[in-house]
């Protein structure tokens, strides 16, 4: 989907669509930025990896709010609902967060959601607990109270060329760990970074004090 009205269709970076994921790929895992991350756009970033292959990688930053209007106003902007319909939206729609998903294609929307919602030829199941849908039909379903139980909307995504992510990991730019859907969909964005590190048994203060030392 786009933040301007667009025709529906399923277009995912890196080709998209279900595939057999080899053990060496990190689909469905979290990338957690090291304290010494050189790229300020990803400082303290937690990224959910949606796709990873020999062609590259694509992920959604899940702990940075977007500089845009709230979700109901976005639905009006996309002409999913009329302005007067805002007051009749289901509670779940009002609570969906709009996040800054990354620096690539920031005018496109990506919905990460629980697997209780599926659209043929549009929804990409990533693992047992998370799916991705990037067509406007999921927004219509959410507005009608027929969407997934858990969801977040991200504008833009983070992308890596072939071999780039592997190189950044080897250079200690990122840590990675299995993704917990409870953390992924939690509305407390400020705690996601430390909680993700804690899930790996890492104390942020100790990591920060040693990150700049050989």
N, C-alpha and C positions, 0 to 999 in steps of 0.2 A: 504494500500500500504506500501511498505518498501522502504528505501533509497537505497536498492539494488534491481535489477530486481526480480520480484516475480510473481507467477501466480495470476490471478485476483480472487476476492472473497470478500464477505462482512462479516467481522468479527468485531463486536463491543464489547467492554468490557461490562460486566453485561448483556450479552445476546443480547442486542440491539434490533432493530426493533421497529416499532410503537407500542404503548401501550396506554391504558387509564391512564392518569396521575391524581392521586388524588390531592386534594387541599393542602394536607400537604407536598407535594413534591415540589422541587424547579427547576424542569426542565425548561430551557429557561430563568433562571435568572442569574444575575451576582453575583459572590462572590467577595467581596472587602476586602483585608487584613487590619486588624487593625494595627495602627503604632507599637504596641508592639508585632507583630507576631514573635514567637520564632524561627520558621523554616526559616532560611535565604533564602532558595530556593524560598520562597513565599513572601519575603519582598516587599511591595507595589504592590502585584500581583492583577490583575483583571482577574477573571476566568469565562468563560462562561460554565454553567452547562448543559451538553448534556444529562445526564441520572441521575436520583435520584430515589431510591426505597428502600424497606426494605432490599435489598441485598447490598446496598452501593451507591456510587456516582462516576461519571466520568465527568471531565471537561477539558477545554482547556484554558491555560493561553494565553491571547490575547494582552499582552502589553510588552512581553519580546522577543527581537530579537534572532534568532538562531545563533550559531557560525558556520555557514555553508556558502557555496557558494550561489549566488543569484539564483532566480527561473529558469531563462533560463539555467544556468549551471547545476542545479539539473535535469532539463528535459533531458539534454544530458547524465548525469550520470545514469539516470534510463532507458536510451535507448528509451525514448519517441520520441525524435527527433535526427537526426544526427547533428554533430557539425556544419556543414555548413548551417543548417536550422535555426540557431539562428537569423540570420539577417532578416529572413522573418517572425518571430513571430509577431502576432498581438500585438498592443500596450498594451492591457489589460494584456496579459501574462507577459510582461516585468515588469509591475508595481506590480505584486502580491508579497506580502511580505512573507518571510519564518520566522516563529516564533518558539520559544522554548515553546512547548505546555505543558511541565511538565516533571517530572523525570522518568516516567514509559514508557518503550518501546520507547526510543528515536530514534530508527531506523525505526519507523513506521510513516507514514504521514497521517494526518487527514485534510481534506478540509472542513472548515466552509464556507457556501456560501448562497447566496440569493435563494429563492424558485423557481426561474425561470428555474432551471435545475433539472432534476430528472432522475435517472436510476433505473429501476425495480430491486428489490432485492439487491440494493446497497445503495440507498439514504435513510437516516433516517430524515424525517421531525420532527423538534423539536418544533417549534412554527410557527406562521404565517409568520415570517420574516426570519427564519434561518433554514437551513438544514445541515446535515453532510454526507459526502461521503468519504469513506476510500479505494476506489479501484482506480487502476491506470487509469481506463477508463476516469475519470474526467480530469486527466492531459492531456490525448490525446485530449479531447474535447476542453480544454482551448488552447492548442497549435494550434488547427485547427480553432480557433476563434468561437467555438460553445459552449463555457462554460457559466457559470453563469455571470451575470452582476457584482456582487460583490463576492469576495472570498479571503480567506487567507489560507495559508498552514502552519500547525503546525506539528512539529516533537515531538512526545511524547505526554503524557497527564498526568493529575493529577487524582489520584484515592483514594477512601476512602472505607474501609471495612464497613460492616453493623454497623450502629450507630455511626461511627467515626466522620462523618461530623457534625451530630447533637450535639455531645459532644463538638466539637471545637467551634461551634456557641454559645453554652451555656456558654462556657468559654471565650466568647468575643474575639475569634480569628478572626471571620469573620462577616462582615455585608453583607446583600444581598438586592438586588433591581431588579425590572424588567429591562430586557436588551433592550437597544435602538440599533437597527441595524446600525444606523448612527455612533454611538460611536464604536460599535463592529468592523466595517469594516474600520474605519478611519485609515489612514496611520500615523497619528501623535501619535506614541506609548507613547511618553513622557508625554502627557497630559491626557491619559485615566484614570489614577488613581485619579487625582484631579477632573476630570469631572464626574467620577462615583460617588464620594463622594458628589459633588455638586448637582447631580441629586436627592440625598436624603436630600438635605438641610443642608449638613454638611460642615463646614469650616475646612480644614485640619490643620491649625495652632491651632485652638481651640481644636480640637480633639487630636493633638499631645501633647499639654501642659497638658491635663487632663487624658491621657491614663494611666499614671503610678501612679495615685492617687486613693486611695480608696474612 
